Amino acid sequence: MFLVSPGEQIDQQVNAMDWDQLSGLQQKLLRAAILSSYVNQTSFSMFLTAELNKPPLANFTAGRSFEERIFSLIQVSQAEGWTGDLVDALQRDRPRNPLMRSLSDTIRLAEVRPAGGGDAGRGRSFGLERIVSGGGFADIRVWAEKLAQICEAVCRIESPAGNPCGTGILVDRDLVLTNFHVVEPQLIGNVAETDIVCRFDFARDAAGISDGTPIGLAGGSGWNVWSSPYDPQADIGGAGLANPQCLDAALLRLLHPVESSRKPIRLQPNATTPDDGQPVLVIQHPRGTPMALALGSSLGLNQNAVRLRYNADTLAGSSGSGVFNQSLELVALHHAGDPAAIIRARYNQGIPISAIAKAMPKSLQASSLR
């Protein structure tokens, strides 16, 4: 399989989209990506002038706030037919911003087709649409609500408080799942477990960054509910296939249950991994930054079916993130990248959730596997 560079991927995505016909939801997603990438009107105006030879934002858009003026800018760009150029320049200028990097895929997932599935209003009716990946379809509002609920169950793992070391997933009202290696110093007794903090809702929106809600772990021995180590030879050294008993997972008990409005993500022992080529989403705290979404495709299971591989981007701090399919079902626990990578990785990988769920003691399955 031949890989294209990020720049080539961006060009292909931009050319495939009709950026001047965005729906209201798609415009909102574009607006959110811009607001997450530029801290104020001045920095965005500098971008407009340098990259697009446009006047400062205030010169040709209405509105008082930064967000209102971005809204007006998108209306102007669509009317004048240069939204595609705008997006192309944005992705070149802010390639490391996770919302901007995944913008094309996010916009595509929010695409709304005319009723009846035809090409109404396009002046043609080729009828060439076909099922390609088999990922299926989803009602966008239901999908968006489910995504928001998942985000409330994701936390940043810190040790000590304020120092990010990974990501975790709430799987019961007082249980968080993460990687063994994220909390290995505590599990082997080198560092006190009281150092660990699970910070929920650490995320960015149009208003800025929320500090989130920190929750410590249960005292005594109650914090370490269950764990399974990683395979150092395969997962780190890249030698051979990982031992099926090495799942790089740890289940931690919180100091107290979360509020009833925060819904856990239940572990399903019959969760199936996406086929090769189907979409995957990784919700994570890359390098400890506010919660981010990375989109990619499944590369299938490895030879002994104990690791799922995919091409979604991750960074240090993403360990312990949930890997979801297109229907937002939890299918794997992200834990590592290609151990043979020197410059560019061939894949990232996670442990299938079905394997983790089945390995847990029966006493836990009454709660976290409901």
C-alpha positions in Angstrom: 0.0 0.0 0.0 1.3 3.4 -1.0 1.0 6.3 1.5 0.5 9.9 0.5 1.9 12.8 2.4 -0.3 14.9 4.7 -0.1 17.7 2.1 -1.2 15.4 -0.7 -4.1 14.1 1.5 -5.3 17.7 2.2 -5.2 18.6 -1.5 -7.2 15.5 -2.5 -9.8 16.1 0.3 -10.2 19.8 -0.6 -10.6 19.1 -4.3 -13.3 16.4 -3.6 -15.5 18.7 -1.6 -17.8 21.4 -2.9 -16.8 23.8 -0.1 -19.1 26.6 -1.4 -22.3 24.5 -0.7 -21.8 23.7 3.0 -24.9 23.0 5.1 -25.5 25.0 8.4 -23.9 22.2 10.4 -20.9 22.0 8.2 -20.4 25.7 8.4 -20.5 25.4 12.2 -17.8 22.7 12.1 -15.6 24.9 9.9 -16.2 27.9 12.2 -15.2 25.8 15.2 -12.0 24.6 13.5 -11.0 28.2 12.8 -11.7 29.4 16.3 -9.6 26.6 17.7 -6.7 27.5 15.4 -6.4 31.2 15.9 -6.4 32.9 19.3 -7.9 36.3 18.2 -9.0 38.4 15.3 -5.5 39.9 14.8 -3.8 36.5 14.2 -6.6 35.5 11.8 -6.4 38.8 9.9 -2.6 38.3 9.5 -3.4 34.8 8.1 -5.9 36.3 5.6 -3.5 38.9 4.3 -0.4 36.6 4.1 -2.0 33.4 2.7 -5.0 34.7 0.7 -4.2 38.3 0.0 -7.5 39.4 1.7 -8.1 42.4 3.8 -8.3 42.2 7.6 -11.3 40.4 9.0 -13.0 43.6 10.2 -12.8 45.2 6.8 -15.4 43.0 5.0 -17.3 41.1 7.7 -20.1 42.1 10.1 -20.4 41.3 13.7 -18.9 42.3 17.0 -17.3 39.1 18.4 -14.6 37.0 16.7 -17.1 34.2 16.2 -19.7 36.4 14.6 -17.1 37.7 12.1 -15.9 34.2 11.2 -19.6 33.4 10.6 -19.8 36.4 8.2 -16.5 35.5 6.6 -17.8 32.0 5.6 -20.9 33.5 4.1 -18.8 35.8 2.0 -16.4 33.1 0.9 -19.3 30.8 -0.1 -21.0 33.6 -2.1 -17.7 34.6 -3.8 -16.6 31.0 -4.4 -13.3 30.8 -2.5 -14.2 28.6 0.5 -12.0 25.8 -0.9 -9.0 28.1 -1.2 -9.7 29.3 2.4 -9.8 25.7 3.7 -6.7 24.7 1.7 -4.8 27.7 3.2 -6.1 27.0 6.7 -4.8 23.4 6.7 -1.4 24.5 5.4 -1.2 27.2 8.0 -2.3 25.1 11.0 -1.3 21.5 10.1 -0.9 20.5 13.8 -4.3 21.6 15.0 -6.3 18.4 15.4 -9.6 20.0 14.4 -8.1 21.5 11.3 -6.2 18.4 10.3 -9.3 16.2 10.4 -11.7 18.9 9.0 -12.3 17.3 5.6 -13.3 14.0 7.1 -15.5 15.7 9.8 -17.3 17.8 7.2 -17.9 14.7 5.1 -19.4 12.8 8.0 -21.8 15.8 8.5 -22.8 15.9 4.8 -26.6 15.9 4.2 -27.8 14.5 0.9 -31.1 15.6 -0.7 -34.2 13.5 0.1 -34.5 10.5 -2.2 -30.7 10.1 -2.5 -30.5 11.9 -5.9 -28.4 14.8 -7.1 -31.1 17.4 -7.0 -30.0 20.9 -7.8 -26.7 19.7 -9.5 -28.0 19.7 -13.0 -27.2 16.0 -13.5 -28.4 12.6 -12.4 -25.6 10.0 -12.8 -26.8 7.6 -10.1 -23.2 6.4 -9.5 -23.3 6.3 -5.7 -22.5 2.9 -4.3 -21.5 1.4 -1.0 -17.7 1.4 -0.9 -16.3 0.9 2.6 -19.4 -0.8 4.2 -19.2 1.6 7.1 -22.9 2.4 6.9 -24.8 5.6 7.6 -25.9 7.5 10.8 -28.4 10.1 11.7 -26.1 13.1 12.1 -27.9 14.6 15.1 -28.1 11.3 17.0 -24.4 10.7 16.1 -23.4 14.2 17.3 -25.3 13.7 20.6 -23.6 10.3 21.1 -20.2 11.9 20.4 -20.8 14.6 23.0 -21.7 11.9 25.5 -18.5 10.0 24.8 -16.5 13.2 25.3 -17.9 13.5 28.8 -16.5 10.0 29.5 -13.0 10.7 28.4 -10.4 12.0 30.9 -6.8 13.1 30.9 -4.6 10.9 33.3 -2.2 13.1 35.3 0.6 12.2 37.7 1.0 14.3 39.6 -2.0 16.7 39.2 -1.3 18.9 36.2 1.3 16.7 34.6 -0.3 14.7 31.8 0.7 11.1 31.2 -2.1 9.5 29.2 -5.9 9.3 28.5 -8.6 7.3 30.1 -12.2 6.1 29.5 -15.0 6.1 32.1 -16.4 2.5 32.0 -18.5 2.6 35.1 -19.5 5.5 37.4 -16.3 5.0 39.5 -14.1 3.0 37.1 -11.6 4.4 34.5 -9.8 2.2 31.9 -6.4 3.2 30.6 -3.2 1.5 29.6 -1.0 -0.5 32.0 2.0 1.5 30.9 0.4 4.8 31.6 0.2 4.0 35.4 3.1 1.4 35.5 5.1 3.4 38.0 2.2 3.3 40.4 1.3 -0.4 39.7 4.9 -1.6 40.4 5.1 0.6 43.5 7.7 3.2 42.4 5.3 6.1 42.7 2.3 6.6 45.1 -1.1 6.1 43.5 -2.3 9.2 45.3 -0.4 11.2 42.6 -2.9 10.1 39.9 -5.7 12.4 38.9 -8.4 11.8 36.2 -9.4 15.1 34.7 -12.7 15.1 32.9 -13.9 17.8 30.5 -10.4 19.3 29.7 -11.4 20.6 26.3 -11.5 23.7 24.1 -14.6 25.4 22.7 -15.4 28.8 21.3 -15.2 30.3 24.8 -11.7 29.0 25.4 -10.2 26.1 27.4 -12.1 24.5 30.3 -9.9 23.4 33.2 -12.1 20.4 33.6 -13.1 18.3 36.6 -10.2 16.5 38.5 -11.0 13.3 40.4 -8.4 11.4 42.4 -8.3 7.6 43.0 -9.6 5.5 45.8 -7.3 5.1 48.8 -5.5 2.1 50.0 -5.4 -0.9 47.7 -8.9 -0.2 46.3 -7.6 2.0 43.4 -6.0 -1.0 41.5 -9.0 -3.0 40.4 -7.5 -5.1 37.6 -4.6 -4.9 35.2 -2.8 -6.7 32.4 0.8 -5.8 31.3 2.1 -5.1 27.8 4.4 -7.3 25.9 7.8 -5.5 25.9 9.3 -7.6 23.1 6.4 -7.1 20.6 4.9 -3.8 21.7 8.2 -1.9 22.3 10.8 -4.0 20.5 8.7 -5.0 17.5 9.9 -8.6 17.8 7.3 -11.2 17.0 3.6 -11.2 17.9 2.2 -9.9 21.1 1.3 -12.5 23.8 -2.6 -12.7 23.8 -2.4 -12.5 27.6 -0.6 -9.1 27.5 -3.4 -6.5 27.0 -1.7 -3.3 28.3 -4.8 -2.4 30.3 -5.5 -1.1 33.8 -8.8 -0.5 35.5 -8.7 2.2 38.2 -11.3 3.0 40.9 -12.1 6.7 41.4 -12.2 8.3 44.8 -16.0 8.7 44.3 -18.6 8.0 41.6 -19.1 10.7 38.9 -22.4 12.5 38.7 -25.3 10.6 37.3 -25.5 12.8 34.2 -22.1 11.6 33.0 -22.6 8.3 31.2 -20.0 5.6 31.2 -19.0 3.7 28.1 -19.7 0.1 28.7 -17.3 -2.6 27.6 -18.7 -5.1 25.2 -17.2 -8.6 25.1 -18.7 -9.1 21.7 -17.4 -5.8 20.2 -16.2 -6.4 16.7 -13.2 -4.7 15.2 -13.7 -2.6 11.9 -12.7 -4.3 8.7 -9.7 -3.0 6.7 -10.5 0.4 5.2 -13.5 1.2 7.5 -13.4 4.5 9.5 -12.0 4.7 13.0 -12.1 7.7 15.4 -9.6 8.1 18.3 -10.7 10.6 21.1 -7.6 11.5 23.0 -5.4 14.1 24.8 -2.4 14.2 22.5 0.7 15.5 24.3 -1.7 16.4 27.2 -3.5 19.0 25.1 -7.3 19.6 25.3 -9.4 16.7 24.1 -9.1 16.1 20.4 -10.5 13.8 17.7 -8.4 12.1 15.1 -9.9 10.3 12.1 -8.5 7.4 10.1 -9.1 4.0 8.7 -8.7 0.5 10.1 -5.8 -1.5 8.8 -7.2 -4.7 10.2 -6.0 -7.0 12.9 -2.4 -8.2 13.1 -1.5 -11.9 12.4 -2.6 -13.4 15.7 -5.6 -11.0 16.0 -4.5 -9.5 19.3 -3.8 -6.0 18.1 -6.0 -3.7 15.9 -4.0 -1.4 13.6 -5.1 1.9 12.0 -3.7 5.1 10.5 -5.4 7.7 12.8 -2.9 10.1 14.3 -1.8 9.9 17.9 0.9 11.4 20.1 2.5 10.8 23.5 -0.4 11.3 25.9 -2.8 9.5 23.6 -2.2 6.1 25.3 -5.4 4.8 26.9 -7.7 6.5 24.4 -10.8 4.9 23.0 -10.8 3.8 19.4 -14.4 3.9 18.0 -16.0 2.7 14.8 -18.2 4.9 12.5 -21.2 4.1 14.7 -19.2 5.4 17.8 -19.0 1.9 19.3 -15.8 1.4 21.4 -13.8 -1.2 19.6 -10.2 -0.9 20.9 -8.0 0.7 23.6 -5.2 2.6 21.9 -1.8 1.9 23.4 1.1 2.3 20.9 2.5 3.1 17.5 4.6 1.2 15.0 7.7 0.2 17.1 9.8 0.0 14.0 9.1 3.6 13.0 12.0 6.0 12.7 10.5 9.0 10.9 7.0 8.1 9.8 5.0 5.3 11.4 3.2 2.7 9.3 0.4 2.3 11.8 -0.9 2.9 15.3 -2.5 0.1 17.2 -4.8 -0.8 20.0 -6.1 -3.8 22.0 -9.5 -5.1 20.9 -12.1 -4.2 23.6 -13.6 -7.7 23.3 -10.2 -9.2 24.5 -10.1 -6.8 27.4 -13.7 -7.4 28.5 -13.3 -11.2 28.3 -10.1 -11.1 30.4 -11.6 -9.2 33.3 -12.7 -11.2 36.4 -16.4 -12.2 36.4 -17.0 -10.0 39.4 -16.3 -7.0 37.3 -18.4 -8.0 34.4 -21.6 -7.3 36.4 -20.8 -3.6 36.4 -18.4 -2.5 33.6 -19.8 -4.9 31.0 -23.5 -4.0 31.3 
